């Protein structure tokens, strides 16, 4: 069995949509027939873990069958958050080894902030996916701009963290083991704005400087949130699975997810399946 692809969803800023992005990537992979293992390193919140617990409960209650990832047991998250760093790393290493033995893909959701577990996960990544909101507030963790001219000055703290992860991977696995880093603008407002144009220009300059790709994100749609309590995403919707009324907005959201999957180099073809919607 070939080594699994390790995808780390990371950004040191909270509220950027990491868990939303993570659960959509996982369900996209599951519907593409991939064996997926998940590790949720946001030990206190555990949004991704809760999402898939909701999924198991909803499908059981409604007599439905949907693909599920495997989640190695790291114990109680809140308890582990209070443990020493050595204990946290030890449990993560055991969980990662279990995931590596059974999965085609390992998806790791990381917390907002710099933690020992987040650094360890980034060092193992084949691909890092960084969501950010359509804002210079979020961009500040990637790059610093001049407060007068808004010209890009230098990479910021999260870019430096990814650089360290790339350096660690090159040392431990060789120079050919490069990390593919993709930054996606998540929760983007529908209307275009002058501020977005400014932000996009700085993003492109920083991308060339520190070496990331810019990919399509997920717009700020209610439908991405309304399905969370059921443990479902737009990838799951079908004529049989539709806990909410399906509209044209759901169809558009599936195409957004398909575009994201393709930008990550993942299979998004299953999202082309027709979804009947009320006009």
ZIDA-V869410 format. One record per pair of residues at least 6 apart in sequence whose ideal C-beta (glycine too) atoms are under 7 Angstrom apart, sorted by the first residue. I is the first residue (numbers start at 0). J is the second residue. If there is no record, write none. Layout:
BEGIN
i:I j:J
i:I j:J
END
This chain:
BEGIN
i:3 j:99
i:3 j:102
i:3 j:103
i:3 j:104
i:3 j:105
i:4 j:104
i:4 j:125
i:4 j:126
i:5 j:105
i:5 j:107
i:5 j:123
i:5 j:124
i:5 j:125
i:6 j:24
i:6 j:104
i:6 j:106
i:6 j:126
i:6 j:128
i:7 j:107
i:7 j:109
i:7 j:120
i:7 j:121
i:7 j:124
i:7 j:127
i:8 j:17
i:8 j:20
i:8 j:21
i:8 j:108
i:8 j:109
i:8 j:128
i:9 j:109
i:9 j:117
i:9 j:121
i:9 j:127
i:9 j:129
i:10 j:17
i:10 j:111
i:10 j:129
i:10 j:130
i:10 j:131
i:10 j:140
i:10 j:157
i:11 j:111
i:11 j:112
i:11 j:113
i:11 j:140
i:11 j:156
i:11 j:157
i:11 j:160
i:12 j:111
i:12 j:137
i:12 j:140
i:13 j:111
i:15 j:130
i:15 j:131
i:15 j:132
i:15 j:137
i:15 j:185
i:16 j:130
i:16 j:185
i:16 j:186
i:17 j:108
i:17 j:109
i:17 j:130
i:18 j:46
i:18 j:47
i:18 j:108
i:19 j:217
i:19 j:223
i:20 j:128
i:20 j:130
i:20 j:185
i:20 j:217
i:21 j:47
i:21 j:106
i:21 j:108
i:22 j:47
i:22 j:50
i:22 j:232
i:23 j:217
i:23 j:232
i:23 j:234
i:23 j:256
i:24 j:106
i:25 j:35
i:25 j:37
i:25 j:68
i:25 j:106
i:26 j:232
i:26 j:234
i:26 j:235
i:27 j:234
i:27 j:256
i:27 j:260
i:27 j:265
i:27 j:267
i:27 j:270
i:28 j:35
i:28 j:104
i:28 j:265
i:29 j:35
i:29 j:66
i:29 j:68
i:30 j:66
i:30 j:234
i:30 j:269
i:31 j:266
i:31 j:269
i:33 j:103
i:33 j:104
i:34 j:101
i:34 j:102
i:34 j:103
i:35 j:68
i:35 j:102
i:35 j:103
i:35 j:104
i:35 j:106
i:36 j:68
i:36 j:69
i:36 j:71
i:36 j:98
i:36 j:101
i:36 j:102
i:36 j:105
i:37 j:47
i:37 j:51
i:37 j:68
i:37 j:70
i:37 j:106
i:38 j:71
i:38 j:94
i:38 j:95
i:38 j:98
i:38 j:105
i:38 j:107
i:39 j:45
i:39 j:47
i:39 j:48
i:39 j:108
i:40 j:107
i:40 j:108
i:40 j:109
i:40 j:110
i:40 j:116
i:40 j:117
i:40 j:120
i:41 j:108
i:41 j:109
i:41 j:110
i:42 j:76
i:42 j:77
i:42 j:79
i:42 j:80
i:43 j:76
i:43 j:77
i:43 j:80
i:45 j:76
i:47 j:108
i:48 j:70
i:50 j:227
i:50 j:230
i:51 j:67
i:51 j:68
i:51 j:70
i:51 j:230
i:53 j:228
i:53 j:229
i:53 j:230
i:54 j:65
i:54 j:67
i:54 j:230
i:54 j:231
i:55 j:67
i:55 j:230
i:57 j:229
i:57 j:230
i:57 j:231
i:58 j:64
i:58 j:65
i:63 j:239
i:63 j:240
i:65 j:235
i:69 j:101
i:69 j:102
i:71 j:94
i:71 j:97
i:71 j:98
i:73 j:79
i:73 j:90
i:73 j:91
i:73 j:94
i:74 j:90
i:79 j:87
i:79 j:90
i:84 j:115
i:87 j:115
i:87 j:116
i:88 j:115
i:88 j:119
i:91 j:116
i:91 j:119
i:95 j:123
i:98 j:105
i:99 j:105
i:107 j:120
i:109 j:117
i:109 j:120
i:110 j:117
i:113 j:160
i:121 j:127
i:121 j:160
i:121 j:161
i:121 j:164
i:122 j:164
i:122 j:167
i:122 j:168
i:124 j:164
i:124 j:178
i:125 j:178
i:125 j:179
i:126 j:178
i:126 j:179
i:126 j:181
i:126 j:263
i:127 j:161
i:127 j:178
i:127 j:180
i:128 j:181
i:128 j:183
i:128 j:263
i:129 j:182
i:130 j:183
i:130 j:185
i:130 j:216
i:131 j:137
i:131 j:138
i:131 j:182
i:131 j:184
i:131 j:185
i:132 j:185
i:132 j:186
i:133 j:184
i:133 j:186
i:133 j:187
i:133 j:188
i:133 j:195
i:133 j:198
i:135 j:144
i:135 j:198
i:138 j:198
i:138 j:201
i:139 j:155
i:140 j:155
i:140 j:156
i:140 j:157
i:141 j:155
i:141 j:157
i:141 j:158
i:141 j:205
i:142 j:151
i:142 j:153
i:142 j:154
i:142 j:155
i:142 j:158
i:142 j:201
i:142 j:205
i:143 j:152
i:143 j:153
i:143 j:155
i:144 j:150
i:144 j:151
i:144 j:152
i:144 j:201
i:145 j:152
i:149 j:197
i:151 j:201
i:151 j:204
i:151 j:205
i:154 j:205
i:154 j:208
i:154 j:209
i:158 j:209
i:161 j:180
i:162 j:209
i:164 j:178
i:165 j:178
i:168 j:176
i:168 j:178
i:169 j:176
i:180 j:210
i:180 j:211
i:180 j:212
i:181 j:211
i:181 j:212
i:181 j:214
i:181 j:262
i:181 j:263
i:182 j:211
i:182 j:213
i:183 j:214
i:183 j:215
i:183 j:216
i:183 j:259
i:184 j:216
i:185 j:216
i:185 j:217
i:186 j:219
i:187 j:216
i:187 j:218
i:187 j:219
i:188 j:219
i:189 j:218
i:202 j:213
i:206 j:212
i:206 j:213
i:214 j:259
i:214 j:262
i:214 j:263
i:215 j:255
i:215 j:258
i:215 j:259
i:215 j:262
i:216 j:259
i:217 j:223
i:217 j:255
i:217 j:259
i:218 j:255
i:220 j:248
i:220 j:252
i:222 j:233
i:222 j:248
i:222 j:249
i:222 j:252
i:223 j:252
i:225 j:243
i:226 j:232
i:229 j:242
i:231 j:240
i:231 j:242
i:233 j:249
i:233 j:252
i:233 j:253
i:233 j:256
i:234 j:256
i:234 j:270
i:236 j:245
i:236 j:249
i:236 j:274
i:238 j:275
i:244 j:277
i:245 j:274
i:245 j:275
i:245 j:276
i:245 j:277
i:246 j:276
i:246 j:277
i:247 j:276
i:247 j:278
i:249 j:274
i:249 j:276
i:250 j:274
i:250 j:276
i:253 j:270
i:253 j:274
i:256 j:270
i:257 j:267
i:257 j:270
i:257 j:271
i:260 j:266
i:260 j:267
i:261 j:267
END
